[in-house]
Amino acid sequence: MANSRLLRGRDLGLPMAGTPGANNAITDVAGVEVGTVTLISGEGPLVPGRGPVRTGVTAVLPRGRSRAAVPCAAGHYSLNGNGEMTGVAWIEESGELQTPITITNTHSCGVTRDATIPLARLRAIGTGQAWGLPVAAETYDGDLNDINAFT
């Protein structure tokens, strides 16, 4: 791509309500914090279960670190019904999000969900309950990454 600027929906003429923030990003919303980790290991052709690995995880804290213990109103919508997202049963029942949201590859969705539970308890995220149903969403990156390497 000659132009290093990524095209966004508005750039393509898609009608969207509202005005984008300065960076046209989720972090333009006051208080939202986002962290990412990219995992890269191995070289050569894909060998299922052995790599190479080209994946990562993104964590979204809707109220940021300073207010992570305060639940926020939440809802969800499934565009095509073909992606896994844990924790939506609690969102439907309570209308609240009590943990960070993690997004990762298809086969690592459970790992990020499990990793969020002790982190949430240690940082007193949520309403002080002894349990939590973290929201972990997946996106298929199998064309770039060996999703069976579980790294």
Phi and psi in degrees as GROMACS dihedral restraints (atoms count N, CA, C in turn):
[ dihedral_restraints ]
;  ai    aj    ak    al  type     phi  dphi    fc
    3     4     5     6     1   -65.8    20    10
    4     5     6     7     1   -38.8    20    10
    6     7     8     9     1   -91.3    20    10
    7     8     9    10     1   121.1    20    10
    9    10    11    12     1   -76.9    20    10
   10    11    12    13     1    -9.5    20    10
   12    13    14    15     1   -76.8    20    10
   13    14    15    16     1   127.3    20    10
   15    16    17    18     1   -75.1    20    10
   16    17    18    19     1   137.9    20    10
   18    19    20    21     1   -80.2    20    10
   19    20    21    22     1   136.7    20    10
   21    22    23    24     1  -109.4    20    10
   22    23    24    25     1   168.5    20    10
   24    25    26    27     1   -53.0    20    10
   25    26    27    28     1   -44.4    20    10
   27    28    29    30     1   -63.0    20    10
   28    29    30    31     1   -34.8    20    10
   30    31    32    33     1   -62.2    20    10
   31    32    33    34     1   -27.8    20    10
   33    34    35    36     1   -91.2    20    10
   34    35    36    37     1     2.0    20    10
   36    37    38    39     1    87.8    20    10
   37    38    39    40     1    11.9    20    10
   39    40    41    42     1   -72.2    20    10
   40    41    42    43     1   130.5    20    10
   42    43    44    45     1   -74.6    20    10
   43    44    45    46     1   127.0    20    10
   45    46    47    48     1  -137.3    20    10
   46    47    48    49     1   139.8    20    10
   48    49    50    51     1   -73.6    20    10
   49    50    51    52     1   155.2    20    10
   51    52    53    54     1    83.8    20    10
   52    53    54    55     1   177.5    20    10
   54    55    56    57     1  -119.3    20    10
   55    56    57    58     1   129.8    20    10
   57    58    59    60     1   -68.5    20    10
   58    59    60    61     1   155.8    20    10
   60    61    62    63     1   -75.1    20    10
   61    62    63    64     1  -175.9    20    10
   63    64    65    66     1   -57.7    20    10
   64    65    66    67     1   -36.5    20    10
   66    67    68    69     1  -105.2    20    10
   67    68    69    70     1    -1.0    20    10
   69    70    71    72     1    52.4    20    10
   70    71    72    73     1    47.1    20    10
   72    73    74    75     1  -140.7    20    10
   73    74    75    76     1   161.0    20    10
   75    76    77    78     1   -59.2    20    10
   76    77    78    79     1   -29.9    20    10
   78    79    80    81     1   -73.5    20    10
   79    80    81    82     1    -4.5    20    10
   81    82    83    84     1   -71.1    20    10
   82    83    84    85     1   -18.4    20    10
   84    85    86    87     1   -77.9    20    10
   85    86    87    88     1   123.4    20    10
   87    88    89    90     1   -54.9    20    10
   88    89    90    91     1   130.7    20    10
   90    91    92    93     1    91.3    20    10
   91    92    93    94     1   -21.1    20    10
   93    94    95    96     1   -74.4    20    10
   94    95    96    97     1   133.4    20    10
   96    97    98    99     1  -122.4    20    10
   97    98    99   100     1   142.9    20    10
   99   100   101   102     1  -131.7    20    10
  100   101   102   103     1   136.3    20    10
  102   103   104   105     1  -128.9    20    10
  103   104   105   106     1   147.7    20    10
  105   106   107   108     1  -135.7    20    10
  106   107   108   109     1   151.8    20    10
  108   109   110   111     1  -133.4    20    10
  109   110   111   112     1   131.1    20    10
  111   112   113   114     1  -108.7    20    10
  112   113   114   115     1   131.9    20    10
  114   115   116   117     1  -110.7    20    10
  115   116   117   118     1   121.2    20    10
  117   118   119   120     1  -132.5    20    10
  118   119   120   121     1   121.5    20    10
  120   121   122   123     1  -154.3    20    10
  121   122   123   124     1   149.6    20    10
  123   124   125   126     1    85.3    20    10
  124   125   126   127     1   159.6    20    10
  126   127   128   129     1  -137.3    20    10
  127   128   129   130     1   169.8    20    10
  129   130   131   132     1    87.6    20    10
  130   131   132   133     1  -168.7    20    10
  132   133   134   135     1   -71.6    20    10
  133   134   135   136     1   156.0    20    10
  135   136   137   138     1   -65.1    20    10
  136   137   138   139     1   127.9    20    10
  138   139   140   141     1  -124.9    20    10
  139   140   141   142     1   104.2    20    10
  141   142   143   144     1   -50.9    20    10
  142   143   144   145     1   129.1    20    10
  144   145   146   147     1    87.4    20    10
  145   146   147   148     1    -7.8    20    10
  147   148   149   150     1  -126.6    20    10
  148   149   150   151     1   -12.8    20    10
  150   151   152   153     1   114.5    20    10
  151   152   153   154     1  -172.1    20    10
  153   154   155   156     1   -74.3    20    10
  154   155   156   157     1   163.4    20    10
  156   157   158   159     1  -104.0    20    10
  157   158   159   160     1   130.6    20    10
  159   160   161   162     1  -144.3    20    10
  160   161   162   163     1    81.7    20    10
  162   163   164   165     1  -148.4    20    10
  163   164   165   166     1  -164.7    20    10
  165   166   167   168     1   174.4    20    10
  166   167   168   169     1  -171.2    20    10
  168   169   170   171     1  -142.8    20    10
  169   170   171   172     1   143.4    20    10
  171   172   173   174     1  -119.3    20    10
  172   173   174   175     1   134.2    20    10
  174   175   176   177     1  -117.4    20    10
  175   176   177   178     1   133.1    20    10
  177   178   179   180     1  -116.5    20    10
  178   179   180   181     1   123.4    20    10
  180   181   182   183     1  -106.5    20    10
  181   182   183   184     1   102.0    20    10
  183   184   185   186     1   -58.9    20    10
  184   185   186   187     1   -29.8    20    10
  186   187   188   189     1  -109.9    20    10
  187   188   189   190     1    10.0    20    10
  189   190   191   192     1    72.3    20    10
  190   191   192   193     1   176.9    20    10
  192   193   194   195     1   -67.5    20    10
  193   194   195   196     1   -39.7    20    10
  195   196   197   198     1   -66.7    20    10
  196   197   198   199     1   -24.1    20    10
  198   199   200   201     1  -123.2    20    10
  199   200   201   202     1    25.4    20    10
  201   202   203   204     1   -62.1    20    10
  202   203   204   205     1   -25.3    20    10
  204   205   206   207     1   -79.5    20    10
  205   206   207   208     1    -4.0    20    10
  207   208   209   210     1  -100.6    20    10
  208   209   210   211     1   114.3    20    10
  210   211   212   213     1   -61.2    20    10
  211   212   213   214     1   156.3    20    10
  213   214   215   216     1  -126.2    20    10
  214   215   216   217     1   157.3    20    10
  216   217   218   219     1   -62.4    20    10
  217   218   219   220     1   143.1    20    10
  219   220   221   222     1  -149.3    20    10
  220   221   222   223     1   157.2    20    10
  222   223   224   225     1  -151.4    20    10
  223   224   225   226     1   173.8    20    10
  225   226   227   228     1  -146.3    20    10
  226   227   228   229     1   160.5    20    10
  228   229   230   231     1  -145.5    20    10
  229   230   231   232     1   133.7    20    10
  231   232   233   234     1  -102.7    20    10
  232   233   234   235     1   114.1    20    10
  234   235   236   237     1   -69.0    20    10
  235   236   237   238     1   -46.5    20    10
  237   238   239   240     1  -127.4    20    10
  238   239   240   241     1    -0.3    20    10
  240   241   242   243     1    70.1    20    10
  241   242   243   244     1    17.0    20    10
  243   244   245   246     1  -116.4    20    10
  244   245   246   247     1    16.7    20    10
  246   247   248   249     1  -127.7    20    10
  247   248   249   250     1   146.1    20    10
  249   250   251   252     1   -85.8    20    10
  250   251   252   253     1   136.4    20    10
  252   253   254   255     1  -146.4    20    10
  253   254   255   256     1   106.6    20    10
  255   256   257   258     1   -73.3    20    10
  256   257   258   259     1   160.9    20    10
  258   259   260   261     1    85.9    20    10
  259   260   261   262     1    -5.2    20    10
  261   262   263   264     1   -71.9    20    10
  262   263   264   265     1   -23.2    20    10
  264   265   266   267     1   -61.7    20    10
  265   266   267   268     1   -41.5    20    10
  267   268   269   270     1   -70.1    20    10
  268   269   270   271     1   -37.2    20    10
  270   271   272   273     1   -62.0    20    10
  271   272   273   274     1   -44.0    20    10
  273   274   275   276     1   -62.2    20    10
  274   275   276   277     1   -41.7    20    10
  276   277   278   279     1   -74.7    20    10
  277   278   279   280     1   -43.0    20    10
  279   280   281   282     1  -103.4    20    10
  280   281   282   283     1   -23.7    20    10
  282   283   284   285     1    74.4    20    10
  283   284   285   286     1    16.1    20    10
  285   286   287   288     1  -122.0    20    10
  286   287   288   289     1   151.1    20    10
  288   289   290   291     1  -113.7    20    10
  289   290   291   292     1   124.2    20    10
  291   292   293   294     1  -115.8    20    10
  292   293   294   295     1     0.4    20    10
  294   295   296   297     1  -136.7    20    10
  295   296   297   298     1   167.6    20    10
  297   298   299   300     1   -62.4    20    10
  298   299   300   301     1   158.9    20    10
  300   301   302   303     1  -100.4    20    10
  301   302   303   304     1   130.1    20    10
  303   304   305   306     1  -114.6    20    10
  304   305   306   307     1   145.9    20    10
  306   307   308   309     1  -130.8    20    10
  307   308   309   310     1   128.4    20    10
  309   310   311   312     1  -152.3    20    10
  310   311   312   313     1  -167.6    20    10
  312   313   314   315     1   -79.0    20    10
  313   314   315   316     1   166.0    20    10
  315   316   317   318     1   -51.3    20    10
  316   317   318   319     1   -50.1    20    10
  318   319   320   321     1   -85.5    20    10
  319   320   321   322     1    -2.2    20    10
  321   322   323   324     1  -106.7    20    10
  322   323   324   325     1     4.7    20    10
  324   325   326   327     1   -57.5    20    10
  325   326   327   328     1   -45.5    20    10
  327   328   329   330     1   -65.6    20    10
  328   329   330   331     1   -35.5    20    10
  330   331   332   333     1   -63.8    20    10
  331   332   333   334     1   -45.1    20    10
  333   334   335   336     1   -68.3    20    10
  334   335   336   337     1   -36.0    20    10
  336   337   338   339     1   -60.4    20    10
  337   338   339   340     1   -49.8    20    10
  339   340   341   342     1   -63.3    20    10
  340   341   342   343     1   -37.6    20    10
  342   343   344   345     1   -69.4    20    10
  343   344   345   346     1   -25.9    20    10
  345   346   347   348     1   -73.4    20    10
  346   347   348   349     1   -31.0    20    10
  348   349   350   351     1   -60.0    20    10
  349   350   351   352     1   -55.7    20    10
  351   352   353   354     1   -65.8    20    10
  352   353   354   355     1   -34.3    20    10
  354   355   356   357     1   -62.3    20    10
  355   356   357   358     1   -44.3    20    10
  357   358   359   360     1   -63.1    20    10
  358   359   360   361     1   -43.1    20    10
  360   361   362   363     1   -65.5    20    10
  361   362   363   364     1   -41.9    20    10
  363   364   365   366     1   -63.9    20    10
  364   365   366   367     1   -34.3    20    10
  366   367   368   369     1   -98.7    20    10
  367   368   369   370     1     9.7    20    10
  369   370   371   372     1    56.6    20    10
  370   371   372   373     1    39.5    20    10
  372   373   374   375     1   -77.1    20    10
  373   374   375   376     1   140.2    20    10
  375   376   377   378     1   102.8    20    10
  376   377   378   379     1  -151.6    20    10
  378   379   380   381     1  -104.8    20    10
  379   380   381   382     1    17.1    20    10
  381   382   383   384     1    87.4    20    10
  382   383   384   385     1     6.9    20    10
  384   385   386   387     1   -73.1    20    10
  385   386   387   388     1   157.6    20    10
  387   388   389   390     1   -83.4    20    10
  388   389   390   391     1     7.6    20    10
  390   391   392   393     1  -141.0    20    10
  391   392   393   394     1   167.6    20    10
  393   394   395   396     1  -160.2    20    10
  394   395   396   397     1   153.8    20    10
  396   397   398   399     1  -119.6    20    10
  397   398   399   400     1    86.4    20    10
  399   400   401   402     1   -62.6    20    10
  400   401   402   403     1   149.5    20    10
  402   403   404   405     1   -93.5    20    10
  403   404   405   406     1   117.5    20    10
  405   406   407   408     1  -129.4    20    10
  406   407   408   409     1   122.0    20    10
  408   409   410   411     1  -115.0    20    10
  409   410   411   412     1   152.7    20    10
  411   412   413   414     1  -118.2    20    10
  412   413   414   415     1   155.6    20    10
  414   415   416   417     1  -140.2    20    10
  415   416   417   418     1   137.3    20    10
  417   418   419   420     1   -74.8    20    10
  418   419   420   421     1   120.3    20    10
  420   421   422   423     1  -121.2    20    10
  421   422   423   424     1    25.4    20    10
  423   424   425   426     1   -63.4    20    10
  424   425   426   427     1   -16.9    20    10
  426   427   428   429     1   -79.6    20    10
  427   428   429   430     1   -16.6    20    10
  429   430   431   432     1  -110.9    20    10
  430   431   432   433     1   -20.9    20    10
  432   433   434   435     1  -140.2    20    10
  433   434   435   436     1   151.2    20    10
  435   436   437   438     1   -84.5    20    10
  436   437   438   439     1    94.4    20    10
  438   439   440   441     1   -66.6    20    10
  439   440   441   442     1   -12.2    20    10
  441   442   443   444     1   -92.0    20    10
  442   443   444   445     1     1.9    20    10
  444   445   446   447     1   -80.2    20    10
  445   446   447   448     1   -18.7    20    10
  447   448   449   450     1    49.0    20    10
  448   449   450   451     1    50.9    20    10
